[in-house]
Structure formats: structure tokens, C-alpha cells
Amino acid sequence: MSQGQPTDGQGPPREASPWARPWFIASAAVVVLIAALGIAYAMIPSGGQSSAAPTTATATATATATGTAGAGQDSACGLPAGDQRYPSVGLPTKWELLGRVAVPTDPKGIGPGKVDGSVRTCYQHSPTGALYAAANLVGLGFMPEGPKLIYKDLMAKSPKRDSLLATPPAETPEDPSLTMQIGGFKLVSYTGDTAKLTMGVKGTKAPSTVFYGSLTYALQWEDGDWKVVPDGTTTMTQLQDLSDFVPWTGV
């Protein structure tokens, strides 16, 4: 996918908007996952806000703001800890599709270092590694089989994970009229073994309805990889635009 210079988000201040309906709700288990992880869930504004086709912005690369060191621990697949600075505008990125969502990939550096079908694991022990892990969670979460795979392979160990595994969700078909792409990010906090990131997403409902939201992920470094924490700290919020996010998108 092509790369270009980032563009600054424009638009009025964000306002709270009511959710309309989830992209898919197959069972109570899926509802639980939506609430706990804020993934595999998209919103269509009830007012049917219409706008022109969305513009695109692709980050190209600098790193600023020093992050806390990653304790010198390499990833499970041998990726080095890497740069401990927070990523910012100018992050150079190669993108590829995971389902219908463009996600970042750097298998020899930042990750994912392992790909098994739709499951992408093994990331660098760094702020940027956590960012790549969160971005790939967005892509997997919007696939029909995504919630089940996230339960099994990408959650941190906890009683909550055990409970979710005991009642796996059913797969549901995609809505071909609905698309969702990453549009930007915020790295809220990073301690070396924990990270909190908010991913800005842009959705389109055919033929021309455009809407925005954010997904906030709590991640934990466990067994040489970043895992999502299933404790309800992850949230999803509908937004007016993505002007508060570092622009970052693969389409």
C-alpha cells in the first residue's frame, strides 16, 4: 500500500453520540466480549450522518517522547526489545490486509513475528510493539471468527479469560456494506510490562455514511508477547472526528 505524508484531522470538537447498534451480535458471549474488549463492534449513527468519501492519511516517520525501558526482555520469537521511545507522527509502516482491515506488519523487527492463519502474534517489547499488537487486534476483532480467536490466543491469563473460553462465541457473517479502518492512535501509557493505547477508527456504511470511533486497549507483556487484558478496562467510544489522534492509516 502506498505511503504519504500525514494530514492533520479537521472538524468540530468531539461530541458524545448515542450508539445505534453493534455490527454483529450473535450471542450473549459476543456481547460480553464487546463490553470487555471493545472489539468486533461498530456503530452506525442513528441519524445517518452523510459526508463525502473519507480522505486518507498514512504516517511516514519520527519517534518522539521517551518511553520507559522494556526491561531488556526479547519477544517469544526472538525479536529484540527495540526503540523504547513513544511512536509519533511519521511512523514508517508497511500495511497488509487482515480480513478487510489494513494492519501494520514488520515480521523481522516490530512484529508480528508469527502468523498462523488470522492469528498474528509475537511483537517487539517496546511502545511501538504494543501499538502494532493493538492495531492487529482491531483487524482480527472485525473478522467473523475474531472474538473466538482472541479468547483463545491473544488474552492475558486470568479467571475472566477462563470464563470466556468456557462459552466461546459463534461466528457471524460480515456486513458487506460496512467497512472499518484504523485512522490514528494515541499511546496513553507504557511501563515496560503494561501499555494502554487508544486506536482511532473510521467506518463507512454504504453508500456514503462516514462515522468515527475509538478503541482503548489495556495490554500486558506475558510469555514474551503483548496480550489484551480481559478485565473491562478496554472501552469503545463514538467520536465526531479523529483530530485528536496521531494520523496513521494504511488505506
VENCOR-V749037 format. One record per backbone hydrogen bond with DSSP energy under -0.5 kcal/mol. NH is the residue of the N-H (numbers start at 1). CO is the residue of the C=O. E is the energy in kcal/mol with one decimal. If there is no record, write none. Layout:
nh->NH co->CO e->E
nh->NH co->CO e->E
//
This chain:
nh->31 co->27 e->-1.6
nh->32 co->28 e->-2.2
nh->33 co->29 e->-2.1
nh->34 co->30 e->-2.6
nh->35 co->31 e->-2.3
nh->36 co->32 e->-2.5
nh->37 co->33 e->-3.1
nh->38 co->33 e->-0.8
nh->38 co->34 e->-1.7
nh->45 co->43 e->-0.5
nh->48 co->45 e->-1.9
nh->51 co->208 e->-1.5
nh->64 co->86 e->-1.3
nh->67 co->84 e->-1.1
nh->68 co->190 e->-0.5
nh->73 co->70 e->-1.4
nh->74 co->72 e->-0.5
nh->75 co->79 e->-2.2
nh->76 co->224 e->-2.8
nh->78 co->75 e->-1.8
nh->86 co->64 e->-0.5
nh->86 co->65 e->-3.5
nh->88 co->62 e->-1.3
nh->91 co->88 e->-1.1
nh->96 co->103 e->-2.4
nh->98 co->101 e->-3.0
nh->99 co->97 e->-0.5
nh->100 co->98 e->-0.6
nh->101 co->98 e->-1.8
nh->103 co->96 e->-3.2
nh->105 co->94 e->-2.4
nh->106 co->111 e->-1.3
nh->109 co->106 e->-1.8
nh->111 co->106 e->-2.9
nh->113 co->121 e->-0.6
nh->113 co->122 e->-3.0
nh->114 co->121 e->-2.4
nh->116 co->119 e->-3.0
nh->119 co->116 e->-1.9
nh->120 co->118 e->-0.6
nh->121 co->114 e->-2.4
nh->121 co->119 e->-0.5
nh->124 co->110 e->-2.9
nh->126 co->124 e->-1.8
nh->128 co->83 e->-0.5
nh->130 co->126 e->-2.2
nh->131 co->127 e->-2.0
nh->132 co->128 e->-2.5
nh->133 co->129 e->-2.1
nh->134 co->130 e->-2.4
nh->135 co->131 e->-2.5
nh->136 co->132 e->-2.2
nh->137 co->133 e->-1.6
nh->138 co->134 e->-1.7
nh->139 co->135 e->-1.6
nh->140 co->136 e->-2.4
nh->141 co->137 e->-2.6
nh->142 co->138 e->-1.0
nh->142 co->139 e->-0.6
nh->143 co->140 e->-1.8
nh->146 co->143 e->-1.6
nh->149 co->145 e->-1.8
nh->150 co->146 e->-2.6
nh->151 co->147 e->-2.6
nh->152 co->148 e->-1.9
nh->153 co->149 e->-2.8
nh->154 co->149 e->-0.5
nh->154 co->150 e->-1.5
nh->155 co->150 e->-0.5
nh->156 co->228 e->-2.8
nh->162 co->158 e->-2.0
nh->163 co->159 e->-2.3
nh->164 co->160 e->-2.2
nh->165 co->161 e->-2.5
nh->166 co->162 e->-1.3
nh->167 co->163 e->-0.6
nh->167 co->164 e->-0.9
nh->168 co->165 e->-0.6
nh->176 co->174 e->-0.8
nh->178 co->175 e->-1.9
nh->179 co->204 e->-2.4
nh->181 co->202 e->-2.4
nh->183 co->200 e->-3.4
nh->184 co->200 e->-1.4
nh->185 co->246 e->-1.5
nh->186 co->198 e->-2.0
nh->188 co->186 e->-0.9
nh->188 co->196 e->-1.6
nh->189 co->196 e->-1.7
nh->191 co->194 e->-2.5
nh->192 co->194 e->-0.8
nh->195 co->219 e->-1.9
nh->196 co->189 e->-2.4
nh->197 co->217 e->-2.1
nh->198 co->186 e->-2.7
nh->199 co->197 e->-0.5
nh->199 co->215 e->-3.3
nh->200 co->184 e->-2.3
nh->200 co->198 e->-0.5
nh->201 co->213 e->-3.0
nh->202 co->181 e->-3.1
nh->203 co->211 e->-3.4
nh->204 co->179 e->-2.3
nh->205 co->209 e->-3.1
nh->206 co->177 e->-3.2
nh->206 co->204 e->-0.6
nh->209 co->205 e->-2.2
nh->210 co->49 e->-0.6
nh->211 co->203 e->-2.3
nh->212 co->239 e->-0.8
nh->213 co->201 e->-2.2
nh->214 co->237 e->-2.5
nh->215 co->199 e->-2.5
nh->216 co->235 e->-3.0
nh->217 co->197 e->-3.2
nh->217 co->215 e->-0.6
nh->219 co->195 e->-3.1
nh->219 co->217 e->-0.6
nh->220 co->227 e->-2.8
nh->221 co->193 e->-2.9
nh->222 co->220 e->-0.7
nh->222 co->225 e->-3.0
nh->225 co->222 e->-0.6
nh->227 co->220 e->-2.6
nh->228 co->154 e->-2.6
nh->229 co->218 e->-2.7
nh->230 co->228 e->-0.6
nh->231 co->229 e->-1.4
nh->232 co->36 e->-0.5
nh->234 co->36 e->-0.9
nh->235 co->216 e->-0.8
nh->237 co->214 e->-2.1
nh->239 co->212 e->-2.0
nh->245 co->242 e->-1.7
nh->246 co->185 e->-2.4
nh->247 co->245 e->-0.5
nh->248 co->183 e->-1.6
//
